[in-house]
Amino acid sequence: MFVRHLTLKDFRSWPELDLELGPGVTVFTGANGFGKTNIVESIYYLANLSSHRVKHDAPLVRAGADVAQLAATVVSGGRELVVRMTVKPHAANLAQLNRTRLRHPRELLGGVRCVLFSPEDLHLVTGEPEGRRRLIDSVISQETPRFSATKAEYERVLKQRNALLKQAKANFYPSMHGMLDVWDSQLASLGAELVTARSALITRLHPLVEAAYLEIAPHSRPPAISYLTRDQAETTADTEALLLTSLAEIRPREIDAGRTLIGPHKDDLGLYLGEAPAKGFASHGETWSFAIALKIAVFRLFSTGGHIPILILDDVFAELDNPRRQALTSMIRSAEQVLITTAVPTDIPTDLTHTDHTVLLKDGDSFLDVSDDE
């Protein structure tokens, strides 16, 4: 899979951008502040319908503009798709696939697949559970777009249930139990689907993470990952029953708190080195190795499905020592398209200095000089 053509309008720092791309390795280089990361962020956004840098869409729209427009022509298996997105910070986004206007942007999911490495990946190990859940959910959504709809519905139900719990905390009356029963039933049903899908993904990822980590750090403690959830059974139906029971048991505490205290929105991805959790016990080098291993595992998972994803390396080489740089470099050989950003070209490993394309970002907000390194 590769992006053949990318156009942006009022996305981040770009008033306009029209860029021809192709298979192989493309390096975007230039001083900080000239929009290198903004270019690769747009491709990540089309793949995930979210940014890897911010939680909300408003910062994606250039100052002074009402909307941002993104479009990419993607080639996969000899077939071309044109995916378009109009980002509206204060209204529903609009999506289009080829010439068809889609009912919901999430119908674009699966059209573009990418795996992105960035300095922020360190937070997958050291940060809060939300970042790890976001990684899991983005992988499932790219593989199974329907998951995104289930997650969105779960979040809608959660929001409504929290509003009722907040109201009950301030002024409880008996009929609220009946209303909470309705929301409990929906939350348990949707939550069980999320738990089942996430757990299944972690089962598939575990051996890939283990293999990737041992390639990067063969003398380190053995790694392991697990899905950490409060209520899970062997089947989705049994998980739903467990969630319903737990929600009933914890209801008095939730009314006192004014919010939902359990459910998949509280779950986490457990990362371990030997018997110890990686967070708080891993060295800086081990932490980077684990973060890279997670992303390599995702790349290989996508690739085994017959759709080799676009590989994005966003200013990551400057953060890594030579063994970890080489681990990324070895993966590049199997990618159809690799997009690299760097402010310092010498940060790129020597075996990647011969690239297919170099895009130089120079003085001016949107001036591009494209040259081939032959």
Residue pairs with C-beta under 8 A, 6 or more apart in sequence:
1 74
1 75
1 76
1 112
1 113
1 307
1 308
1 309
1 310
1 336
1 337
2 21
2 22
2 23
2 74
2 75
2 310
2 336
2 337
3 21
3 43
3 72
3 73
3 74
3 75
3 112
3 310
3 337
4 20
4 21
4 22
4 73
4 74
4 75
4 80
5 18
5 19
5 20
5 21
5 72
5 73
6 17
6 18
6 19
6 21
6 39
6 42
6 43
6 71
6 72
6 73
7 16
7 17
7 18
7 19
7 69
7 70
7 71
7 72
8 14
8 16
8 17
8 38
8 39
8 42
8 68
8 69
8 70
8 71
9 15
9 16
9 17
9 68
9 69
10 61
10 62
10 65
10 67
10 68
10 69
11 17
11 38
11 42
11 60
11 61
11 62
11 68
11 69
11 70
11 87
12 35
12 38
12 41
12 42
12 59
12 60
12 62
12 68
13 33
13 34
13 35
13 38
13 62
13 365
14 35
14 38
14 39
14 62
14 365
14 366
15 62
15 365
15 366
16 366
17 39
17 366
17 368
19 39
19 359
19 368
19 370
20 370
21 337
21 339
21 357
22 337
22 356
22 357
23 336
23 337
23 356
24 337
24 338
24 355
24 356
24 357
25 332
25 338
25 340
25 352
25 355
25 356
25 357
26 337
26 338
26 339
26 340
26 355
26 356
26 357
26 358
26 359
27 340
27 341
27 342
27 345
27 348
27 352
27 355
27 357
27 358
27 359
28 36
28 39
28 40
28 339
28 340
28 341
28 342
28 359
28 361
29 36
29 341
29 342
29 343
29 345
29 358
29 359
29 360
29 361
30 36
30 343
30 360
30 361
30 362
31 343
31 361
32 343
34 361
34 362
34 365
35 361
35 365
35 366
36 314
36 315
36 341
36 342
36 343
36 361
37 53
37 118
37 314
37 315
37 341
39 339
39 341
40 116
40 312
40 314
40 339
40 341
41 51
41 52
41 53
41 314
42 70
42 72
43 72
43 112
43 114
43 310
43 312
43 339
44 51
44 52
44 114
44 116
44 312
45 51
45 60
45 70
45 85
45 87
46 70
46 72
46 83
46 85
46 108
46 111
46 112
47 109
47 112
47 113
47 114
47 142
47 310
48 109
48 138
48 141
48 142
49 85
49 93
49 105
49 106
49 108
49 109
49 148
50 134
50 138
51 57
51 59
51 60
52 116
52 118
52 120
53 120
54 60
56 89
57 87
57 88
57 89
57 93
58 89
58 90
60 68
60 87
60 89
61 67
61 68
61 87
61 89
62 68
66 88
67 86
67 87
67 88
67 89
68 86
68 87
69 84
69 85
69 86
69 87
70 84
70 85
70 87
71 82
71 83
71 84
71 85
72 82
72 83
72 112
73 80
73 81
73 82
74 80
74 81
74 82
74 83
74 111
74 112
76 307
77 306
77 307
81 97
81 98
81 111
82 96
82 97
82 98
83 95
83 96
83 97
83 108
83 111
83 112
84 95
84 96
84 97
85 93
85 94
85 95
85 96
85 105
85 108
86 93
86 94
86 95
87 93
88 94
93 105
94 101
94 105
95 101
95 102
95 104
95 105
95 107
95 108
96 102
97 107
97 108
97 111
102 108
104 149
106 141
106 145
106 148
106 149
106 152
107 145
109 141
109 142
109 145
109 148
110 142
110 143
110 145
112 310
113 142
113 302
113 307
113 309
113 310
114 309
114 310
114 311
114 312
115 295
115 298
115 299
115 302
115 309
115 310
115 311
115 312
116 295
116 312
116 313
116 314
117 292
117 295
117 311
117 312
117 313
117 314
117 316
117 328
118 314
118 315
118 316
119 314
119 315
119 316
119 318
119 319
121 291
121 292
121 294
121 295
121 316
122 287
122 288
122 291
122 319
123 131
124 131
124 132
124 135
124 290
124 291
124 294
125 271
125 278
125 279
125 282
125 287
125 290
125 291
126 279
126 287
129 266
129 267
129 268
129 269
132 268
132 269
132 271
133 265
133 267
133 268
133 269
135 269
135 294
135 298
136 198
136 201
136 202
136 227
136 269
137 147
137 148
137 151
137 198
139 201
139 205
139 298
139 301
139 302
140 147
140 197
140 198
140 201
141 147
141 148
141 151
142 302
143 302
143 305
144 197
147 194
147 197
150 190
150 193
150 194
150 197
151 194
153 190
154 187
154 190
154 191
154 194
154 264
154 265
155 265
157 183
157 186
157 187
157 190
158 187
158 260
158 263
158 265
160 183
161 180
161 183
161 184
161 187
161 260
162 258
162 259
162 260
164 176
164 179
164 180
164 183
165 180
165 254
165 255
165 257
165 258
165 259
165 260
166 258
166 259
167 176
168 176
168 180
168 255
168 258
169 255
169 256
169 257
169 258
170 258
172 255
177 251
180 251
184 244
184 247
184 248
185 244
187 243
187 247
187 260
187 263
188 240
188 241
188 243
188 244
188 247
189 240
191 239
191 240
191 243
191 263
191 264
192 236
192 237
192 239
192 240
192 243
193 236
194 264
195 227
195 229
195 231
195 232
195 236
195 239
195 264
195 267
196 236
196 239
198 227
198 229
198 264
198 267
199 227
199 229
199 232
202 225
202 226
202 227
202 269
204 301
205 225
205 294
205 297
205 298
205 301
206 224
206 225
206 226
208 296
208 297
208 300
208 301
209 223
209 225
209 293
209 294
209 297
210 222
210 223
210 224
211 297
212 292
212 293
212 294
212 296
212 297
212 300
212 327
213 220
213 223
213 289
213 290
213 293
214 220
214 222
214 223
215 327
215 330
216 289
216 292
216 293
216 323
216 324
216 327
217 285
217 286
217 289
217 323
220 273
220 286
220 289
221 273
221 274
221 276
221 286
222 273
222 274
223 271
223 272
223 273
223 278
223 290
223 293
224 270
224 271
224 272
225 269
225 270
225 271
225 272
225 294
226 269
226 270
226 272
227 267
227 269
227 270
228 267
228 268
228 269
228 270
229 264
229 267
230 246
230 262
230 266
230 267
231 239
231 242
231 243
231 246
231 262
232 239
232 242
233 239
233 241
233 242
243 262
243 263
246 262
247 254
247 262
247 263
250 261
250 262
253 261
254 260
254 261
270 277
271 277
271 278
271 279
271 290
272 278
273 281
273 282
273 286
273 290
276 282
278 286
278 287
278 290
282 290
285 321
285 324
288 319
288 320
288 324
289 324
292 320
292 324
292 327
292 328
296 327
296 328
296 331
299 309
299 311
299 331
299 335
302 308
302 309
303 309
303 334
308 334
308 335
308 336
309 335
310 335
310 336
310 337
310 338
310 339
311 331
311 332
311 335
311 337
311 338
311 339
312 338
312 339
312 340
313 328
313 338
313 339
313 340
313 341
314 341
315 341
315 342
315 343
316 328
317 325
317 328
317 340
317 342
317 347
317 348
317 349
318 342
318 343
318 344
318 347
320 328
325 349
326 349
329 349
329 351
329 352
332 338
332 352
340 348
340 352
340 355
342 348
345 353
354 373
355 373
356 372
356 373
357 370
357 371
357 372
357 373
358 370
358 371
358 372
358 373
359 368
359 369
359 370
360 368
360 369
360 370
360 371
361 367
361 368
362 369
